[in-house]
């Protein structure tokens, strides 16, 4: 499928929960951004998880979903499971990880509503949270959503739907993403950990987040 009106380079992303720094670098550095709405849900990806820097190293925070394991479900139809109080767990984990970071107190109030309000669909939760993050770090971009599944992207499309993945090493891909070290709360224990959730960069560098990106 050809994306309409794509006269410049297109970047194709999945939806993501507090996506990694690499993901936001794509949004910053390209103008024609599309997020896939019609793919089948894939387990163990950033679609419903993020990775932060906890007191014991990298910590995955996972949003539980409602899904019939025997049926493929489009990502736009994936519903969040609130039978477990995951919001409280995530919020406590974020606080424990970053409450001593330089900019935690400046930005945490912007994120708090997402841990007290219920969203039925994962993609709606991710979309609204992403809008807040982009606003905080002062990235003013129009994000588009696909109208059907893009099976075969055009030559001018960079497809990161499966490439930006927790289990795939970003530094072995030829996608021009280079990480620069910045202050992290627990780096004295485990060293610098690259490409964590955007909130790691935000809480540790504040208004310099966009410069780091």
N, C-alpha and C positions, 0 to 999 in steps of 0.2 A: 504493500500500500504506500502511496505517496502522500506525505503530509501537505495539506493545502497551503499555498502561499509561502512555500519554503524556498525562498530565493537566497538564503544564507545558510550557514551551517546550523543544523538542528542537533540539540542534545536531548536524548531520550532517556528518562529516568523512571525508576519505580517510585511508588509512594514510600515514605520512610518515616519512622518514629525517631525524632531527635537525631537526625541522620549524621553520619560522620563528616569530618572536615572536608574530605575529598568531594563529597556530594555537594556541599555548599560552594566549593570552589568552582564547580561546573556552572552553578546558577550565577555566580558573580561574573565569570569570564565569558559567558556566552549570552546572547540575547534571545535566541529562539529555543525556549525550553518547553518540552512536553513531558508530562507524567502519564504513564500507561495506566488506564483504567480497566482494560478488558483482558488482561492476562489472567491465567489461572493462579490462584494463591500458591505461593511457594514457601515451604517451611524453612526455619532456621536462617532467615535473612533479616535485613534491616527494615523490612516492611512492618514488622511488629516488635522490633527490638532495637535497643541502642547499647553501646558499651561505654561505661564511664570509668574513671580512675578511682577505685575504692581504696580503703586502708590496706587491703591485702592484694592489690593489683587490679587488673582489668575485671570489671564486673558487668555482666549482661543483665539488663532489665527488659523483661519480656511481657508484652501485653497478651493475655490469654484471649483466644478467639473461640467463637462458636462455629464448628465446622463438622459436617458429616464426612467422616474419613473415607467413605466409599464413593463419594461424589465430588467431582472437580467443581470448584466454586470460583467465580470471577472475583478479582480483588475488590471491585466496587461493591460486591454483595457480602463481603466478609463482615460479620458482626462481632463486636467486642463482648467478651464474657465477664460479667460483673458478679458472678457467683462467689468469687474470691476477691478479697479487698486488695487487689494489686495496686490500686492508686496510692493507698497508704504506704505500702511497701516501697514503691518507687520513690515517693516523696521523702520518706525517711532515709532511703539510700542516697538520694541526691543531697539531702541535708548533711548526712554523715560525711559524704565525700567532699563537699565543697563549702561547708559553712565557715571554714577558716580561710577560704580563698579570697583574694583582694576585692572581687566585685560581686560576690554572692548576694550580699544585702542590697545591692543596687538593682538587681534584675530578677530575683526569685519571685517577687510579687507579680511579675508579668506572667509567670508560668503557673502560679498556684491555682487559678480557676480550672485548669485542665485536670486537676487531681481531686476536684470536688464536683464537677459536672459530668454527667453520663452522656456519652455520644453513642448512638446505636451502631454506627458503621465506622470501621477502622479508618477508611480513607477520609471521612469527614473530620475525625479527630486529628489525623496527621496533617490534613490541609490547613485547618485553623491554627494548629500549633506552629506549623511552618510559617504562616503569615506573621505570627507574633515574633518569631525568631528573625525573620527577614527585616521586620520593622525595627527591632532592637539594634541589629547590626548595620542598619541603614543601607540595605540593598533594595532598591526600588525596581523590581522586575515583574513583568506580567507572566504568570505561569499558565501554560495551556494544558489541556487534558485531551487525550486521544478520544476519538469518536468510535473507534473500533480497534481491534487488535492489530498491531503493526507486525506482521509476520516477517516481512523482508524489507528492512529499512533501506532507503535510498543511499547512494554513494556519499551524499553530503550530510548524512546522519551519523552522529556518534552515539552508539547504542550502549548505555551503561546499565541497563536493566538487570543484567545478571553479573556484570563485571564488578560493580561496587557491592561487595559481599563479605560478610564476616570471616569466611573461610578462604578467601582469595587474597593473596599478598599483593597489596597495591604497588609495592616498589618493583615488582617484576613485570608490570604492565607498561607498555609504551604509550602512556596517556598524558605525559608531561606534568604529572602531579608530583611536586617535590615538597617535602615537609621541612620546616625550620623549627628548631627547638624553641620552646618558650617555657616559662615557669609553670610547674605543676606541683600541687600541694605535697604529694608523696614521692616526688622524684628522688629525694634523698634515700628512700628505701629501695625503690625498684628501678630508678633511672627514668629517663624520658620515654614515654609511650606515645607513638605517633598515631594520627588518624582516629582519635576517639570521637565521641559525640561532640557536636558543635558546642554543647554547653560546657564542655571541658575548656575549650578555647575561650568562650564567652566569660565564664566565671573567673578565669585566670588572667585574661588580658583586657577585658572590658572593651573600651572604645577602640582599642587597637586590633580588635578581632578582624575587621575588614582589611586592615593592612597586612595581617598575617595570612589571610586568604589570598 
